[in-house]
């Protein structure tokens, strides 16, 4: 499976920004990335390889992390389970990744995804989605896979119930050797989402 370093993928994502991309509301989710969205434009040299990795991961069934804390998962596979959200009382507290929690940011806590991972979270009850960056460890509850900020909770419409079934599709996953691997979510990401995912991996994971 090909591996892309942060610099290579960042350059590729920047090149994607120069490509003609149709409006987000004019295409299906599958067409927001890859060959369909970039029809008629020149693909960067490494883009085909990224698509192959991401699409292969996207075709796999999601996994469910077990227990309160599992081994760090660098695979880029989708995860499924329940998400809850932080209370406002956590504002300003230091997260496990070292930064302070901001309820108006896209922070998230995961039991197994590496710090700096950017992922698309989709509420399976209403189809709403948001993109988060993993900067903390949790949730402590054994049956949940993600804690999200109040901002993200509103985007997913889970503030009333407090918890919802979700699928988490990593877009960019930092690797132990300092590289960045495309995850299942990269198969459906726009060029702008890829660029931001790579930037997050490069700054937060180090």
Phi, psi and omega per residue, in radians:
X1 nan 2.189 -3.064
X2 -1.127 2.579 3.134
X3 -2.103 2.350 3.132
X4 -1.984 2.315 3.069
X5 -1.381 2.897 -3.088
X6 -1.018 -0.759 -3.094
X7 -1.117 -0.781 -3.127
X8 -1.090 -0.795 -3.087
X9 -1.263 -0.589 3.087
X10 -1.099 -0.731 3.109
X11 -1.130 -0.683 3.125
X12 -1.142 -0.756 -3.141
X13 -1.122 -0.650 3.100
X14 -1.130 -0.675 3.112
X15 -1.127 -0.603 3.114
X16 -1.090 -0.546 -3.111
X17 -1.118 -0.408 3.137
X18 -1.460 -0.167 -3.129
X19 -1.386 2.663 3.070
X20 -1.331 2.175 -3.096
X21 -2.184 2.287 -3.120
X22 -1.178 2.776 3.101
X23 -0.989 2.520 -3.065
X24 -1.019 -0.632 -3.082
X25 -1.484 0.063 -3.112
X26 -1.767 -0.013 -3.072
X27 -2.310 2.843 3.080
X28 -1.381 2.870 3.125
X29 -0.952 -0.694 -3.139
X30 -1.136 -0.482 -3.055
X31 -1.577 0.032 3.140
X32 -1.375 -0.054 3.106
X33 -2.562 2.877 2.985
X34 1.315 -2.640 -2.969
X35 -1.089 -0.715 -3.101
X36 -1.127 -0.818 -3.088
X37 -1.228 -0.434 -3.062
X38 -1.834 0.341 3.119
X39 -1.004 2.289 3.115
X40 1.552 -0.069 3.113
X41 -2.004 2.901 -3.102
X42 -1.536 2.165 -3.140
X43 -1.388 2.422 3.014
X44 -1.045 2.683 -3.041
X45 -0.966 -0.694 -3.060
X46 -1.556 -0.049 -3.006
X47 -1.147 -0.667 -3.135
X48 -1.049 -0.715 3.130
X49 -1.121 -0.696 3.113
X50 -1.109 -0.756 3.129
X51 -1.053 -0.734 -3.119
X52 -1.086 -0.779 3.127
X53 -1.113 -0.863 -3.083
X54 -1.119 -0.772 -3.106
X55 -1.179 -0.606 3.084
X56 -1.134 -0.733 3.108
X57 -1.181 -0.670 -3.122
X58 -1.135 -0.472 -3.119
X59 -1.396 -0.224 -3.121
X60 -1.439 2.595 3.079
X61 -1.160 2.585 3.138
X62 -1.204 2.702 3.089
X63 -1.829 2.816 3.114
X64 -2.145 1.946 3.082
X65 -1.050 2.406 -3.096
X66 -1.855 2.662 3.052
X67 1.328 -2.955 -3.096
X68 -1.463 -0.398 -3.124
X69 -2.802 2.166 -3.125
X70 -1.964 3.115 3.061
X71 -1.161 2.635 3.138
X72 -1.136 2.299 -3.051
X73 -1.857 1.870 3.130
X74 -1.682 0.145 -2.985
X75 -1.260 -0.533 -3.063
X76 1.522 0.120 3.124
X77 -1.295 2.709 3.069
X78 -1.200 2.635 3.052
X79 -2.129 2.611 3.116
X80 -2.308 2.521 -3.128
X81 2.927 -2.632 3.134
X82 -1.983 2.546 3.082
X83 -2.011 2.504 3.014
X84 -2.179 -3.022 -3.131
X85 -2.463 2.726 -3.140
X86 -1.173 2.580 2.967
X87 -1.433 2.810 3.134
X88 -1.110 -0.331 -3.138
X89 -1.129 -0.240 3.134
X90 -1.495 -0.066 -3.094
X91 -0.966 2.262 3.099
X92 1.507 -0.211 3.130
X93 -1.268 2.573 -3.132
X94 -1.312 2.267 3.087
X95 -1.490 2.919 -3.103
X96 -1.063 -0.485 3.126
X97 -1.359 -0.142 3.061
X98 1.917 -0.350 -3.124
X99 -1.621 2.898 -3.131
X100 -1.484 2.475 -3.123
X101 -1.249 2.303 3.117
X102 -2.112 1.976 -3.108
X103 -1.140 -0.270 -3.141
X104 -1.769 0.210 3.097
X105 -1.844 -3.047 -3.100
X106 -1.772 0.540 -3.131
X107 -1.069 2.636 3.016
X108 -2.633 2.694 3.054
X109 -1.993 2.319 3.117
X110 -2.262 2.587 3.098
X111 -1.303 -0.550 -2.936
X112 -2.256 -0.328 -3.099
X113 -1.344 2.435 -3.123
X114 -1.093 2.626 3.038
X115 -1.038 2.413 -3.101
X116 1.652 -0.177 3.081
X117 -1.137 2.297 3.014
X118 -1.855 2.323 -3.054
X119 -2.493 2.615 3.004
X120 -1.597 2.200 3.118
X121 -1.869 2.233 -3.125
X122 -2.120 2.209 3.060
X123 -1.290 2.026 -3.059
X124 -1.281 -0.199 3.130
X125 -1.505 -0.523 -3.088
X126 -2.281 -0.030 3.093
X127 1.384 -0.016 3.139
X128 -1.267 2.532 -3.107
X129 -2.384 2.808 3.096
X130 -2.660 2.748 3.108
X131 -1.841 2.284 -3.105
X132 -2.156 2.823 3.021
X133 -2.120 2.221 -3.088
X134 -1.349 2.097 3.134
X135 -2.355 0.116 -3.077
X136 -2.578 2.900 3.084
X137 -1.848 2.443 -3.108
X138 2.613 -3.056 -0.042
X139 -1.293 2.768 3.112
X140 -1.251 -0.479 3.139
X141 -1.158 2.267 -3.048
X142 -1.117 -0.459 -3.070
X143 -1.638 0.137 -3.094
X144 -2.024 2.636 -3.083
X145 -1.944 -0.240 -3.045
X146 -2.686 2.463 2.885
X147 -1.970 2.338 -3.131
X148 -2.110 2.849 3.127
X149 -1.238 2.803 3.067
X150 -0.978 -0.625 3.105
X151 -1.041 -0.842 -3.125
X152 -1.186 -0.643 3.119
X153 -1.029 -0.670 3.088
X154 -1.160 -0.709 3.127
X155 -1.092 -0.619 -3.137
X156 -1.513 -0.175 -3.109
X157 1.062 0.935 3.093
X158 -2.086 0.147 -3.070
X159 -1.191 -0.563 -3.101
X160 -1.213 -0.842 -3.111
X161 -1.489 -0.492 3.119
X162 1.573 -0.285 -3.124
X163 -2.682 2.616 3.128
X164 -2.717 2.648 3.046
X165 -1.260 2.355 -3.087
X166 -2.417 2.816 2.895
X167 -2.060 2.364 -3.106
X168 -1.965 2.028 -3.092
X169 -1.982 1.779 -3.136
X170 -1.055 2.415 3.085
X171 -1.714 -0.872 3.106
X172 -2.312 2.247 -3.044
X173 -2.155 1.958 3.071
X174 -1.035 2.492 -3.127
X175 -1.915 2.781 -3.105
X176 -1.030 -0.495 -3.104
X177 -1.512 0.101 3.140
X178 1.659 -0.107 3.104
X179 -1.425 3.097 3.099
X180 -2.267 2.275 -3.124
X181 -1.898 2.363 3.017
X182 -1.190 2.415 3.099
X183 -1.800 -3.061 -3.108
X184 -1.010 -0.608 -3.109
X185 -1.195 -0.318 3.124
X186 -1.164 -0.398 -3.141
X187 -1.154 -0.391 -3.080
X188 -2.111 0.230 -3.089
X189 -1.587 2.605 3.031
X190 -1.407 2.942 3.120
X191 -1.084 -0.650 3.116
X192 -1.156 -0.706 3.102
X193 -1.128 -0.676 3.086
X194 -1.114 -0.758 -3.123
X195 -1.058 -0.809 -3.132
X196 -1.159 -0.637 3.132
X197 -1.110 -0.742 3.133
X198 -1.157 -0.715 3.108
X199 -1.063 -0.749 3.122
X200 -1.106 -0.757 -3.140
X201 -1.101 -0.654 -3.086
X202 -1.279 -0.534 -3.055
X203 -1.696 -0.689 -3.049
X204 -1.462 -0.656 -3.033
X205 -1.287 -0.365 -3.037
X206 -1.290 nan nan
